[in-house]
Each structure stands twice: as structure tokens, then as C-alpha cells.
Amino acid sequence: MILTLTLNPSLDRTIAIGALDRGAVIRAAAAHLDPGGKGVNVSRALLANAVASRAVVPFGGDEGRQLVRLLAAEGLDMVTVPVIGPTRSNVTLAEPDGTITKINEPGTALSPGELDTIAEAVLAAAHEADWVVASGSLPPEVPADVYARLCRRFAGAGILVAVDTSGPALACALGAAPALVKPNAEELAAATGMPIRRLGDVVEAAGKLRAAGARTVLASLGADGAVLVEDTGIWYGEAPVTEPRSSVGAGDAMLAGFLAGGGHGPDALAQALAWGAAAVRLPGSRMPGPADIDPGCVAVGPPDPARLLSSTPPAPAPLP
């Protein structure tokens, strides 16, 4: 069973538009409202493919109650933890060529008591888990080492921890030796201080994250595919999508596919890419099921270090 924790879940409204024209009145072609948050999406993708999962979900206010209703309607196995602050709402503007503009609320702070209650819920549910996924941004005022502390607690119980976050939370988590981290290219650049322009840069940056404590690095590169760096080897894979609809949640589907595929090696990378590509072909933040997934679209092999990425992340700020 795969247990997920989402400290900053959301209601995700995706609005399809013809083109984003700043300052104009834009009429929507369609709209979708989905439950959101990175860990929530991992559990939704696993559920869609009949893989056992349970989600720990803090919720608050009318938005939080609506989030829980949506997840219950999907049949998600979850542990809900009521909190005082309202659950955030995010908006995604999706253009026909696949261009995505996201507006994410920061969320509301969690008190120390609420964090303790959430941690207790995770620990109580984790005894059946093979993996715990600690995923997503942190709400305001939540200590950056919260994922690191969970990693240390679970490591003592022999439970593998996957971390998908960014900034100080990722830096702290690396020191707690997570079994897996899943940064994107921008997060790799920020965590290492390296420019990420080629596949060779991705491999080098992933090596730095492993040197800092991560056992395995699954680097998602958007349309450029993904790189997997672990003890037994280094692999690159891609799964081209000719008609992208929405990239929202695609990285979460990728992580779900990787864990469902065993959590290591080229076969798991291939499954990760197939699930991620399937998510990109779907509207909003829908998670793909078996009918949506095409394993034949994936190619996996050794990376070409000189290969340029089609999209280069912003230059990282100088490291202190």
C-alpha cells in the first residue's frame, strides 16, 4: 500500500480558453473542478489503476468540505484531518496548444497542534504502507523540516519515503536520506545552484542530490521526458505527446506510475512516463486509468549527456 500526505491540498479549477489576453474579457470554452494537491493526485492516479493507496488529507472551511466530497465521490481511501484554516483554491488557464498558466493560492497556516495531529494520523496509517509519499508545497509558517522529520520517523520502521517538494523543504529532506526524490528541472537547478541545459546537467545535478542524502532521483523534465539515477544505473526516457491538453498533475501521475511499477529500474521509469504522458492528454487534473495509458509511446535507454533540453529552467540564484 502507498500512503500519501498532502499538507497543502486544494480545489483545482481548470478553465479552457482560446488564448490568454491580459486585460481582456475572456470567455471560457469549458471548465473542470478537481480535487488537487500533489499527494492527493498521486493517490488518485493509483486508485484509477487499482493500486492500493490511502491519502492523509487535512481540510478546512467550505472549500475543504467540497474537496472531501469530491474525493469521496471518486472512492478514494483517505484519512481526513479537520483544521481551522480554509483549504486553498487554485486556478489553471489552459490554452489549445497545451500552454498552461497557473494561479496557486499559498494556503493557510497550520498550528503546531494541527501539525501534530496530522503527523499522528500519518503514523497510524503507515503501518500497512510500503511507501509514504510526502508531497507538495508547505502551507505558510509550517517548518521547512517537516518532511525531514517524517523521513526519520519512517526510516526507523523500515518504510520507504518518497519526497516531491521544492525549496527549503527539499533541502531539509535530503539530509534525512529519503529513498526517492522527484524534482523537476527548475527544482534541480534551485537545489544544486547548477544551470540545467543538457541531459548531462540533469545527471550531474541528480548526483549532487544523491550525495546530499537521497537514495534515488527521478527527475521529471516535462516534454523532454525524465532521468532516473539510482545505485544500479542511470536511464533516460521520453514519451512524446502530440496533442497535449493539460500538464496539471502529470508529474504526480508520473510518480504514481513509478511507485506502482516497483519504485526502481528502467521498467518503473517506463511506467512512470506512460502514466505521465497519459495525464497530459487529459483535461484538467484528471488522472489516467488503464484505458488512457499507452506503454508503447515510451522509449527508455542511456542518456545522451550532450542532448539539449527543449525548455531551460531559469538560472538558479547563487548558493550562499
Phi and psi restraints in degrees (value plus and minus 20) as a CYANA .aco file:
   2 ILE   PHI    -131.7   -91.7
   2 ILE   PSI      99.2   139.2
   3 LEU   PHI    -119.2   -79.2
   3 LEU   PSI     113.6   153.6
   4 THR   PHI    -138.4   -98.4
   4 THR   PSI     126.6   166.6
   5 LEU   PHI    -143.9  -103.9
   5 LEU   PSI     106.3   146.3
   6 THR   PHI    -143.4  -103.4
   6 THR   PSI      82.8   122.8
   7 LEU   PHI     -94.9   -54.9
   7 LEU   PSI     -41.3    -1.3
   8 ASN   PHI    -150.9  -110.9
   8 ASN   PSI      42.6    82.6
   9 PRO   PHI     -88.7   -48.7
   9 PRO   PSI     155.2   195.2
  10 SER   PHI    -176.6  -136.6
  10 SER   PSI     142.7   182.7
  11 LEU   PHI    -115.8   -75.8
  11 LEU   PSI     104.3   144.3
  12 ASP   PHI    -128.8   -88.8
  12 ASP   PSI      94.0   134.0
  13 ARG   PHI    -123.0   -83.0
  13 ARG   PSI      99.3   139.3
  14 THR   PHI    -126.2   -86.2
  14 THR   PSI     105.7   145.7
  15 ILE   PHI    -136.8   -96.8
  15 ILE   PSI     100.8   140.8
  16 ALA   PHI    -105.0   -65.0
  16 ALA   PSI     107.3   147.3
  17 ILE   PHI    -150.6  -110.6
  17 ILE   PSI     142.4   182.4
  18 GLY   PHI     -91.6   -51.6
  18 GLY   PSI     -65.7   -25.7
  19 ALA   PHI    -182.3  -142.3
  19 ALA   PSI     129.3   169.3
  20 LEU   PHI    -107.4   -67.4
  20 LEU   PSI      93.0   133.0
  21 ASP   PHI    -141.1  -101.1
  21 ASP   PSI      82.5   122.5
  22 ARG   PHI     -80.0   -40.0
  22 ARG   PSI     115.2   155.2
  23 GLY   PHI      64.8   104.8
  23 GLY   PSI     -24.6    15.4
  24 ALA   PHI    -121.3   -81.3
  24 ALA   PSI     142.4   182.4
  25 VAL   PHI    -104.9   -64.9
  25 VAL   PSI     100.6   140.6
  26 ILE   PHI    -133.3   -93.3
  26 ILE   PSI     108.8   148.8
  27 ARG   PHI    -114.2   -74.2
  27 ARG   PSI     110.8   150.8
  28 ALA   PHI     -96.7   -56.7
  28 ALA   PSI     122.3   162.3
  29 ALA   PHI    -105.6   -65.6
  29 ALA   PSI     -50.6   -10.6
  30 ALA   PHI    -186.1  -146.1
  30 ALA   PSI     145.2   185.2
  31 ALA   PHI    -168.2  -128.2
  31 ALA   PSI     125.5   165.5
  32 HIS   PHI    -150.1  -110.1
  32 HIS   PSI     119.6   159.6
  33 LEU   PHI    -135.7   -95.7
  33 LEU   PSI     100.3   140.3
  34 ASP   PHI    -149.3  -109.3
  34 ASP   PSI     131.6   171.6
  35 PRO   PHI     -86.4   -46.4
  35 PRO   PSI     123.7   163.7
  36 GLY   PHI    -159.8  -119.8
  36 GLY   PSI    -198.8  -158.8
  37 GLY   PHI      91.4   131.4
  37 GLY   PSI     120.4   160.4
  38 LYS   PHI     -82.9   -42.9
  38 LYS   PSI     -67.1   -27.1
  39 GLY   PHI     -86.4   -46.4
  39 GLY   PSI     -58.6   -18.6
  40 VAL   PHI     -77.8   -37.8
  40 VAL   PSI     -64.0   -24.0
  41 ASN   PHI     -86.5   -46.5
  41 ASN   PSI     -56.4   -16.4
  42 VAL   PHI     -79.4   -39.4
  42 VAL   PSI     -67.2   -27.2
  43 SER   PHI     -84.3   -44.3
  43 SER   PSI     -57.9   -17.9
  44 ARG   PHI     -84.3   -44.3
  44 ARG   PSI     -60.8   -20.8
  45 ALA   PHI     -85.9   -45.9
  45 ALA   PSI     -61.1   -21.1
  46 LEU   PHI     -84.5   -44.5
  46 LEU   PSI     -63.3   -23.3
  47 LEU   PHI     -78.5   -38.5
  47 LEU   PSI     -63.4   -23.4
  48 ALA   PHI     -82.7   -42.7
  48 ALA   PSI     -39.9     0.1
  49 ASN   PHI    -135.0   -95.0
  49 ASN   PSI       1.6    41.6
  50 ALA   PHI      38.9    78.9
  50 ALA   PSI      16.3    56.3
  51 VAL   PHI    -124.9   -84.9
  51 VAL   PSI     109.1   149.1
  52 ALA   PHI     -81.5   -41.5
  52 ALA   PSI     108.7   148.7
  53 SER   PHI    -172.9  -132.9
  53 SER   PSI     136.2   176.2
  54 ARG   PHI    -161.4  -121.4
  54 ARG   PSI     118.0   158.0
  55 ALA   PHI    -133.0   -93.0
  55 ALA   PSI     111.9   151.9
  56 VAL   PHI    -115.7   -75.7
  56 VAL   PSI      99.6   139.6
  57 VAL   PHI    -151.1  -111.1
  57 VAL   PSI      87.7   127.7
  58 PRO   PHI     -93.5   -53.5
  58 PRO   PSI     123.7   163.7
  59 PHE   PHI    -167.4  -127.4
  59 PHE   PSI     132.3   172.3
  60 GLY   PHI    -175.5  -135.5
  60 GLY   PSI     130.9   170.9
  61 GLY   PHI      51.4    91.4
  61 GLY   PSI    -195.5  -155.5
  62 ASP   PHI     -82.3   -42.3
  62 ASP   PSI     -58.0   -18.0
  63 GLU   PHI     -83.4   -43.4
  63 GLU   PSI     -61.3   -21.3
  64 GLY   PHI     -85.4   -45.4
  64 GLY   PSI     -60.1   -20.1
  65 ARG   PHI     -85.2   -45.2
  65 ARG   PSI     -57.3   -17.3
  66 GLN   PHI     -86.9   -46.9
  66 GLN   PSI     -59.4   -19.4
  67 LEU   PHI     -77.5   -37.5
  67 LEU   PSI     -66.8   -26.8
  68 VAL   PHI     -84.1   -44.1
  68 VAL   PSI     -59.8   -19.8
  69 ARG   PHI     -82.5   -42.5
  69 ARG   PSI     -62.3   -22.3
  70 LEU   PHI     -84.2   -44.2
  70 LEU   PSI     -61.6   -21.6
  71 LEU   PHI     -88.0   -48.0
  71 LEU   PSI     -59.1   -19.1
  72 ALA   PHI     -84.7   -44.7
  72 ALA   PSI     -57.7   -17.7
  73 ALA   PHI     -84.5   -44.5
  73 ALA   PSI     -49.1    -9.1
  74 GLU   PHI     -99.9   -59.9
  74 GLU   PSI     -31.3     8.7
  75 GLY   PHI      64.3   104.3
  75 GLY   PSI       2.3    42.3
  76 LEU   PHI     -92.8   -52.8
  76 LEU   PSI     113.2   153.2
  77 ASP   PHI     -97.0   -57.0
  77 ASP   PSI      97.8   137.8
  78 MET   PHI    -164.6  -124.6
  78 MET   PSI     136.5   176.5
  79 VAL   PHI    -134.4   -94.4
  79 VAL   PSI      93.3   133.3
  80 THR   PHI    -117.6   -77.6
  80 THR   PSI     120.5   160.5
  81 VAL   PHI    -145.5  -105.5
  81 VAL   PSI      89.9   129.9
  82 PRO   PHI     -89.6   -49.6
  82 PRO   PSI     118.1   158.1
  83 VAL   PHI    -151.2  -111.2
  83 VAL   PSI     145.3   185.3
  84 ILE   PHI     -95.0   -55.0
  84 ILE   PSI     -65.2   -25.2
  85 GLY   PHI     -92.0   -52.0
  85 GLY   PSI     130.9   170.9
  86 PRO   PHI     -92.8   -52.8
  86 PRO   PSI     125.5   165.5
  87 THR   PHI     -84.9   -44.9
  87 THR   PSI     122.3   162.3
  88 ARG   PHI     -96.6   -56.6
  88 ARG   PSI     142.3   182.3
  89 SER   PHI    -142.5  -102.5
  89 SER   PSI     115.8   155.8
  90 ASN   PHI    -137.7   -97.7
  90 ASN   PSI     131.8   171.8
  91 VAL   PHI    -144.8  -104.8
  91 VAL   PSI     113.6   153.6
  92 THR   PHI    -141.4  -101.4
  92 THR   PSI     109.2   149.2
  93 LEU   PHI    -123.1   -83.1
  93 LEU   PSI      98.9   138.9
  94 ALA   PHI    -132.2   -92.2
  94 ALA   PSI     103.1   143.1
  95 GLU   PHI    -117.6   -77.6
  95 GLU   PSI     139.5   179.5
  96 PRO   PHI     -79.7   -39.7
  96 PRO   PSI     -47.8    -7.8
  97 ASP   PHI    -104.8   -64.8
  97 ASP   PSI     -13.7    26.3
  98 GLY   PHI      74.5   114.5
  98 GLY   PSI     -23.9    16.1
  99 THR   PHI     -86.2   -46.2
  99 THR   PSI     112.2   152.2
 100 ILE   PHI    -140.3  -100.3
 100 ILE   PSI     112.6   152.6
 101 THR   PHI    -139.5   -99.5
 101 THR   PSI     101.4   141.4
 102 LYS   PHI    -132.0   -92.0
 102 LYS   PSI     120.4   160.4
 103 ILE   PHI    -144.6  -104.6
 103 ILE   PSI      86.3   126.3
 104 ASN   PHI    -128.2   -88.2
 104 ASN   PSI     106.2   146.2
 105 GLU   PHI     -89.4   -49.4
 105 GLU   PSI     133.2   173.2
 106 PRO   PHI     -94.2   -54.2
 106 PRO   PSI     -39.0     1.0
 107 GLY   PHI      67.9   107.9
 107 GLY   PSI     156.7   196.7
 108 THR   PHI    -134.7   -94.7
 108 THR   PSI     134.3   174.3
 109 ALA   PHI     -84.2   -44.2
 109 ALA   PSI     129.4   169.4
 110 LEU   PHI    -127.8   -87.8
 110 LEU   PSI     114.0   154.0
 111 SER   PHI     -93.8   -53.8
 111 SER   PSI     140.7   180.7
 112 PRO   PHI     -75.5   -35.5
 112 PRO   PSI     -57.7   -17.7
 113 GLY   PHI     -86.2   -46.2
 113 GLY   PSI     -60.1   -20.1
 114 GLU   PHI     -85.6   -45.6
 114 GLU   PSI     -60.5   -20.5
 115 LEU   PHI     -81.5   -41.5
 115 LEU   PSI     -60.7   -20.7
 116 ASP   PHI     -82.7   -42.7
 116 ASP   PSI     -62.5   -22.5
 117 THR   PHI     -83.4   -43.4
 117 THR   PSI     -61.4   -21.4
 118 ILE   PHI     -84.3   -44.3
 118 ILE   PSI     -64.8   -24.8
 119 ALA   PHI     -80.7   -40.7
 119 ALA   PSI     -59.8   -19.8
 120 GLU   PHI     -84.6   -44.6
 120 GLU   PSI     -58.7   -18.7
 121 ALA   PHI     -84.4   -44.4
 121 ALA   PSI     -60.4   -20.4
 122 VAL   PHI     -84.8   -44.8
 122 VAL   PSI     -66.3   -26.3
 123 LEU   PHI     -84.3   -44.3
 123 LEU   PSI     -57.1   -17.1
 124 ALA   PHI     -87.9   -47.9
 124 ALA   PSI     -54.2   -14.2
 125 ALA   PHI    -105.6   -65.6
 125 ALA   PSI     -36.0     4.0
 126 ALA   PHI     -98.6   -58.6
 126 ALA   PSI     -31.4     8.6
 127 HIS   PHI     -85.3   -45.3
 127 HIS   PSI     -41.0    -1.0
 128 GLU   PHI    -115.7   -75.7
 128 GLU   PSI     -20.7    19.3
 129 ALA   PHI    -112.8   -72.8
 129 ALA   PSI     123.7   163.7
 130 ASP   PHI    -108.8   -68.8
 130 ASP   PSI     -55.6   -15.6
 131 TRP   PHI    -149.8  -109.8
 131 TRP   PSI     125.9   165.9
 132 VAL   PHI    -137.4   -97.4
 132 VAL   PSI     106.9   146.9
 133 VAL   PHI    -124.6   -84.6
 133 VAL   PSI      94.7   134.7
 134 ALA   PHI    -122.6   -82.6
 134 ALA   PSI      92.5   132.5
 135 SER   PHI    -162.0  -122.0
 135 SER   PSI     120.8   160.8
 136 GLY   PHI      85.6   125.6
 136 GLY   PSI     154.8   194.8
 137 SER   PHI     -91.3   -51.3
 137 SER   PSI     141.3   181.3
 138 LEU   PHI    -116.9   -76.9
 138 LEU   PSI     121.3   161.3
 139 PRO   PHI     -83.7   -43.7
 139 PRO   PSI     141.9   181.9
 140 PRO   PHI     -75.5   -35.5
 140 PRO   PSI     122.3   162.3
 141 GLU   PHI      52.9    92.9
 141 GLU   PSI     -19.5    20.5
 142 VAL   PHI     -99.5   -59.5
 142 VAL   PSI     112.0   152.0
 143 PRO   PHI     -78.6   -38.6
 143 PRO   PSI     121.2   161.2
 144 ALA   PHI     -86.0   -46.0
 144 ALA   PSI     -38.5     1.5
 145 ASP   PHI    -113.4   -73.4
 145 ASP   PSI      -5.9    34.1
 146 VAL   PHI     -83.4   -43.4
 146 VAL   PSI     -61.8   -21.8
 147 TYR   PHI     -88.9   -48.9
 147 TYR   PSI     -56.3   -16.3
 148 ALA   PHI     -81.8   -41.8
 148 ALA   PSI     -61.7   -21.7
 149 ARG   PHI     -85.3   -45.3
 149 ARG   PSI     -58.2   -18.2
 150 LEU   PHI     -85.5   -45.5
 150 LEU   PSI     -60.8   -20.8
 151 CYS   PHI     -75.6   -35.6
 151 CYS   PSI     -66.0   -26.0
 152 ARG   PHI     -86.3   -46.3
 152 ARG   PSI     -58.8   -18.8
 153 ARG   PHI     -83.1   -43.1
 153 ARG   PSI     -64.1   -24.1
 154 PHE   PHI     -96.6   -56.6
 154 PHE   PSI     -51.7   -11.7
 155 ALA   PHI     -78.9   -38.9
 155 ALA   PSI     -57.7   -17.7
 156 GLY   PHI     -85.9   -45.9
 156 GLY   PSI     -42.2    -2.2
 157 ALA   PHI    -117.5   -77.5
 157 ALA   PSI     -15.4    24.6
 158 GLY   PHI      55.8    95.8
 158 GLY   PSI       0.5    40.5
 159 ILE   PHI    -118.5   -78.5
 159 ILE   PSI     110.7   150.7
 160 LEU   PHI     -96.5   -56.5
 160 LEU   PSI     120.2   160.2
 161 VAL   PHI    -141.2  -101.2
 161 VAL   PSI     108.9   148.9
 162 ALA   PHI    -128.3   -88.3
 162 ALA   PSI     112.4   152.4
 163 VAL   PHI    -139.2   -99.2
 163 VAL   PSI     107.6   147.6
 164 ASP   PHI    -149.7  -109.7
 164 ASP   PSI      72.0   112.0
 165 THR   PHI    -172.2  -132.2
 165 THR   PSI    -188.7  -148.7
 166 SER   PHI    -168.0  -128.0
 166 SER   PSI     153.2   193.2
 167 GLY   PHI      42.4    82.4
 167 GLY   PSI    -165.2  -125.2
 168 PRO   PHI     -79.9   -39.9
 168 PRO   PSI     -52.1   -12.1
 169 ALA   PHI     -83.7   -43.7
 169 ALA   PSI     -59.7   -19.7
 170 LEU   PHI     -87.9   -47.9
 170 LEU   PSI     -64.4   -24.4
 171 ALA   PHI     -79.2   -39.2
 171 ALA   PSI     -62.7   -22.7
 172 CYS   PHI     -86.9   -46.9
 172 CYS   PSI     -61.1   -21.1
 173 ALA   PHI     -83.8   -43.8
 173 ALA   PSI     -54.6   -14.6
 174 LEU   PHI     -77.8   -37.8
 174 LEU   PSI     -57.7   -17.7
 175 GLY   PHI     -88.8   -48.8
 175 GLY   PSI     -33.3     6.7
 176 ALA   PHI    -117.1   -77.1
 176 ALA   PSI     -10.0    30.0
 177 ALA   PHI      36.4    76.4
 177 ALA   PSI      38.8    78.8
 178 PRO   PHI     -86.2   -46.2
 178 PRO   PSI     132.1   172.1
 179 ALA   PHI     -87.5   -47.5
 179 ALA   PSI     -49.2    -9.2
 180 LEU   PHI    -171.7  -131.7
 180 LEU   PSI     118.8   158.8
 181 VAL   PHI    -145.1  -105.1
 181 VAL   PSI     128.8   168.8
 182 LYS   PHI    -149.3  -109.3
 182 LYS   PSI      55.7    95.7
 183 PRO   PHI    -102.0   -62.0
 183 PRO   PSI     137.5   177.5
 184 ASN   PHI    -113.9   -73.9
 184 ASN   PSI    -197.5  -157.5
 185 ALA   PHI     -83.0   -43.0
 185 ALA   PSI     -61.3   -21.3
 186 GLU   PHI     -84.9   -44.9
 186 GLU   PSI     -60.9   -20.9
 187 GLU   PHI     -88.8   -48.8
 187 GLU   PSI     -55.1   -15.1
 188 LEU   PHI     -81.0   -41.0
 188 LEU   PSI     -66.4   -26.4
 189 ALA   PHI     -81.6   -41.6
 189 ALA   PSI     -64.2   -24.2
 190 ALA   PHI     -86.7   -46.7
 190 ALA   PSI     -58.4   -18.4
 191 ALA   PHI     -93.2   -53.2
 191 ALA   PSI     -47.8    -7.8
 192 THR   PHI    -129.5   -89.5
 192 THR   PSI     -34.5     5.5
 193 GLY   PHI      54.9    94.9
 193 GLY   PSI      -7.6    32.4
 194 MET   PHI    -119.3   -79.3
 194 MET   PSI     122.7   162.7
 195 PRO   PHI     -91.5   -51.5
 195 PRO   PSI     118.1   158.1
 196 ILE   PHI    -134.0   -94.0
 196 ILE   PSI      78.5   118.5
 197 ARG   PHI    -136.8   -96.8
 197 ARG   PSI     -47.7    -7.7
 198 ARG   PHI    -150.1  -110.1
 198 ARG   PSI     145.0   185.0
 199 LEU   PHI     -80.4   -40.4
 199 LEU   PSI     -53.9   -13.9
 200 GLY   PHI     -81.0   -41.0
 200 GLY   PSI     -55.6   -15.6
 201 ASP   PHI     -85.6   -45.6
 201 ASP   PSI     -59.0   -19.0
 202 VAL   PHI     -81.9   -41.9
 202 VAL   PSI     -66.8   -26.8
 203 VAL   PHI     -82.8   -42.8
 203 VAL   PSI     -63.4   -23.4
 204 GLU   PHI     -84.0   -44.0
 204 GLU   PSI     -63.7   -23.7
 205 ALA   PHI     -85.2   -45.2
 205 ALA   PSI     -59.7   -19.7
 206 ALA   PHI     -81.7   -41.7
 206 ALA   PSI     -58.3   -18.3
 207 GLY   PHI     -81.0   -41.0
 207 GLY   PSI     -56.5   -16.5
 208 LYS   PHI     -86.1   -46.1
 208 LYS   PSI     -58.6   -18.6
 209 LEU   PHI     -85.9   -45.9
 209 LEU   PSI     -56.6   -16.6
 210 ARG   PHI     -87.8   -47.8
 210 ARG   PSI     -58.3   -18.3
 211 ALA   PHI     -85.0   -45.0
 211 ALA   PSI     -48.5    -8.5
 212 ALA   PHI    -100.6   -60.6
 212 ALA   PSI     -30.3     9.7
 213 GLY   PHI     121.8   161.8
 213 GLY   PSI     -43.8    -3.8
 214 ALA   PHI     -90.0   -50.0
 214 ALA   PSI     118.3   158.3
 215 ARG   PHI     -99.2   -59.2
 215 ARG   PSI     -62.3   -22.3
 216 THR   PHI    -153.2  -113.2
 216 THR   PSI     122.6   162.6
 217 VAL   PHI    -142.8  -102.8
 217 VAL   PSI     101.8   141.8
 218 LEU   PHI    -129.1   -89.1
 218 LEU   PSI      84.2   124.2
 219 ALA   PHI    -117.0   -77.0
 219 ALA   PSI      94.6   134.6
 220 SER   PHI    -108.6   -68.6
 220 SER   PSI     113.5   153.5
 221 LEU   PHI    -141.2  -101.2
 221 LEU   PSI       4.0    44.0
 222 GLY   PHI      42.4    82.4
 222 GLY   PSI    -149.9  -109.9
 223 ALA   PHI     -85.6   -45.6
 223 ALA   PSI     -36.1     3.9
 224 ASP   PHI    -104.5   -64.5
 224 ASP   PSI     -21.5    18.5
 225 GLY   PHI      78.4   118.4
 225 GLY   PSI    -155.0  -115.0
 226 ALA   PHI    -179.5  -139.5
 226 ALA   PSI     134.6   174.6
 227 VAL   PHI    -142.7  -102.7
 227 VAL   PSI     114.8   154.8
 228 LEU   PHI    -135.7   -95.7
 228 LEU   PSI     105.7   145.7
 229 VAL   PHI    -145.6  -105.6
 229 VAL   PSI      99.4   139.4
 230 GLU   PHI    -167.1  -127.1
 230 GLU   PSI    -198.4  -158.4
 231 ASP   PHI     -78.4   -38.4
 231 ASP   PSI     -56.4   -16.4
 232 THR   PHI    -111.1   -71.1
 232 THR   PSI     -24.8    15.2
 233 GLY   PHI     142.8   182.8
 233 GLY   PSI    -199.9  -159.9
 234 ILE   PHI    -150.5  -110.5
 234 ILE   PSI     108.2   148.2
 235 TRP   PHI    -154.3  -114.3
 235 TRP   PSI     130.2   170.2
 236 TYR   PHI    -142.3  -102.3
 236 TYR   PSI     122.1   162.1
 237 GLY   PHI    -162.8  -122.8
 237 GLY   PSI     136.3   176.3
 238 GLU   PHI    -164.2  -124.2
 238 GLU   PSI     135.2   175.2
 239 ALA   PHI    -164.9  -124.9
 239 ALA   PSI      64.4   104.4
 240 PRO   PHI     -79.0   -39.0
 240 PRO   PSI     121.6   161.6
 241 VAL   PHI    -140.3  -100.3
 241 VAL   PSI      96.7   136.7
 242 THR   PHI    -100.6   -60.6
 242 THR   PSI     -48.3    -8.3
 243 GLU   PHI    -149.5  -109.5
 243 GLU   PSI      58.1    98.1
 244 PRO   PHI     -90.2   -50.2
 244 PRO   PSI     123.2   163.2
 245 ARG   PHI    -135.1   -95.1
 245 ARG   PSI     -64.5   -24.5
 246 SER   PHI    -178.7  -138.7
 246 SER   PSI     109.8   149.8
 247 SER   PHI    -111.7   -71.7
 247 SER   PSI     -19.7    20.3
 248 VAL   PHI     -85.0   -45.0
 248 VAL   PSI     102.7   142.7
 249 GLY   PHI      63.5   103.5
 249 GLY   PSI     -21.1    18.9
 250 ALA   PHI     -85.8   -45.8
 250 ALA   PSI     -58.4   -18.4
 251 GLY   PHI     -85.6   -45.6
 251 GLY   PSI     -52.8   -12.8
 252 ASP   PHI     -90.2   -50.2
 252 ASP   PSI     -60.5   -20.5
 253 ALA   PHI     -82.5   -42.5
 253 ALA   PSI     -58.4   -18.4
 254 MET   PHI     -81.2   -41.2
 254 MET   PSI     -67.0   -27.0
 255 LEU   PHI     -82.6   -42.6
 255 LEU   PSI     -61.7   -21.7
 256 ALA   PHI     -80.3   -40.3
 256 ALA   PSI     -64.4   -24.4
 257 GLY   PHI     -84.1   -44.1
 257 GLY   PSI     -57.8   -17.8
 258 PHE   PHI     -84.0   -44.0
 258 PHE   PSI     -66.0   -26.0
 259 LEU   PHI     -88.6   -48.6
 259 LEU   PSI     -61.3   -21.3
 260 ALA   PHI     -83.4   -43.4
 260 ALA   PSI     -47.2    -7.2
 261 GLY   PHI    -106.1   -66.1
 261 GLY   PSI     -12.1    27.9
 262 GLY   PHI      93.4   133.4
 262 GLY   PSI     -36.5     3.5
 263 GLY   PHI      60.2   100.2
 263 GLY   PSI      -8.5    31.5
 264 HIS   PHI    -184.8  -144.8
 264 HIS   PSI     133.5   173.5
 265 GLY   PHI      66.1   106.1
 265 GLY   PSI     150.5   190.5
 266 PRO   PHI     -86.1   -46.1
 266 PRO   PSI     -50.1   -10.1
 267 ASP   PHI     -87.4   -47.4
 267 ASP   PSI     -60.0   -20.0
 268 ALA   PHI     -86.0   -46.0
 268 ALA   PSI     -57.8   -17.8
 269 LEU   PHI     -82.3   -42.3
 269 LEU   PSI     -63.2   -23.2
 270 ALA   PHI     -81.2   -41.2
 270 ALA   PSI     -62.3   -22.3
 271 GLN   PHI     -86.9   -46.9
 271 GLN   PSI     -59.0   -19.0
 272 ALA   PHI     -78.3   -38.3
 272 ALA   PSI     -66.5   -26.5
 273 LEU   PHI     -86.6   -46.6
 273 LEU   PSI     -58.4   -18.4
 274 ALA   PHI     -83.7   -43.7
 274 ALA   PSI     -63.3   -23.3
 275 TRP   PHI     -86.8   -46.8
 275 TRP   PSI     -63.2   -23.2
 276 GLY   PHI     -82.6   -42.6
 276 GLY   PSI     -63.8   -23.8
 277 ALA   PHI     -83.3   -43.3
 277 ALA   PSI     -58.8   -18.8
 278 ALA   PHI     -82.0   -42.0
 278 ALA   PSI     -59.3   -19.3
 279 ALA   PHI     -83.9   -43.9
 279 ALA   PSI     -58.0   -18.0
 280 VAL   PHI     -84.8   -44.8
 280 VAL   PSI     -47.9    -7.9
 281 ARG   PHI    -101.5   -61.5
 281 ARG   PSI     -23.6    16.4
 282 LEU   PHI    -126.3   -86.3
 282 LEU   PSI     135.7   175.7
 283 PRO   PHI     -97.8   -57.8
 283 PRO   PSI     136.8   176.8
 284 GLY   PHI      38.2    78.2
 284 GLY   PSI    -159.8  -119.8
 285 SER   PHI    -133.0   -93.0
 285 SER   PSI      16.4    56.4
 286 ARG   PHI     -84.0   -44.0
 286 ARG   PSI     123.3   163.3
 287 MET   PHI    -120.1   -80.1
 287 MET   PSI     119.0   159.0
 288 PRO   PHI     -96.8   -56.8
 288 PRO   PSI     125.3   165.3
 289 GLY   PHI    -126.5   -86.5
 289 GLY   PSI    -197.2  -157.2
 290 PRO   PHI     -74.3   -34.3
 290 PRO   PSI     -56.8   -16.8
 291 ALA   PHI     -89.0   -49.0
 291 ALA   PSI     -39.3     0.7
 292 ASP   PHI    -111.9   -71.9
 292 ASP   PSI     -36.3     3.7
 293 ILE   PHI    -116.5   -76.5
 293 ILE   PSI     110.0   150.0
 294 ASP   PHI    -139.6   -99.6
 294 ASP   PSI      74.3   114.3
 295 PRO   PHI     -80.9   -40.9
 295 PRO   PSI     -43.0    -3.0
 296 GLY   PHI     -90.5   -50.5
 296 GLY   PSI     -31.7     8.3
 297 CYS   PHI    -104.4   -64.4
 297 CYS   PSI     -21.5    18.5
 298 VAL   PHI    -122.9   -82.9
 298 VAL   PSI     118.5   158.5
 299 ALA   PHI    -146.2  -106.2
 299 ALA   PSI     110.0   150.0
 300 VAL   PHI    -147.6  -107.6
 300 VAL   PSI     117.8   157.8
 301 GLY   PHI    -190.7  -150.7
 301 GLY   PSI    -189.1  -149.1
 302 PRO   PHI     -90.7   -50.7
 302 PRO   PSI     125.7   165.7
 303 PRO   PHI     -95.7   -55.7
 303 PRO   PSI     126.8   166.8
 304 ASP   PHI    -112.7   -72.7
 304 ASP   PSI      86.6   126.6
 305 PRO   PHI     -77.3   -37.3
 305 PRO   PSI     -47.6    -7.6
 306 ALA   PHI    -104.4   -64.4
 306 ALA   PSI     -28.2    11.8
 307 ARG   PHI     -87.3   -47.3
 307 ARG   PSI     106.6   146.6
 308 LEU   PHI     -97.3   -57.3
 308 LEU   PSI     124.0   164.0
 309 LEU   PHI     -99.7   -59.7
 309 LEU   PSI     124.6   164.6
 310 SER   PHI     -92.4   -52.4
 310 SER   PSI     -45.0    -5.0
 311 SER   PHI    -151.2  -111.2
 311 SER   PSI      99.6   139.6
 312 THR   PHI    -117.5   -77.5
 312 THR   PSI     107.9   147.9
 313 PRO   PHI     -87.5   -47.5
 313 PRO   PSI     139.4   179.4
 314 PRO   PHI     -76.7   -36.7
 314 PRO   PSI     129.6   169.6
 315 ALA   PHI     -80.3   -40.3
 315 ALA   PSI     113.4   153.4
 316 PRO   PHI     -89.6   -49.6
 316 PRO   PSI     131.9   171.9
 317 ALA   PHI     -88.8   -48.8
 317 ALA   PSI     129.8   169.8
 318 PRO   PHI     -78.5   -38.5
 318 PRO   PSI     118.2   158.2
 319 LEU   PHI     -91.7   -51.7
 319 LEU   PSI     124.6   164.6
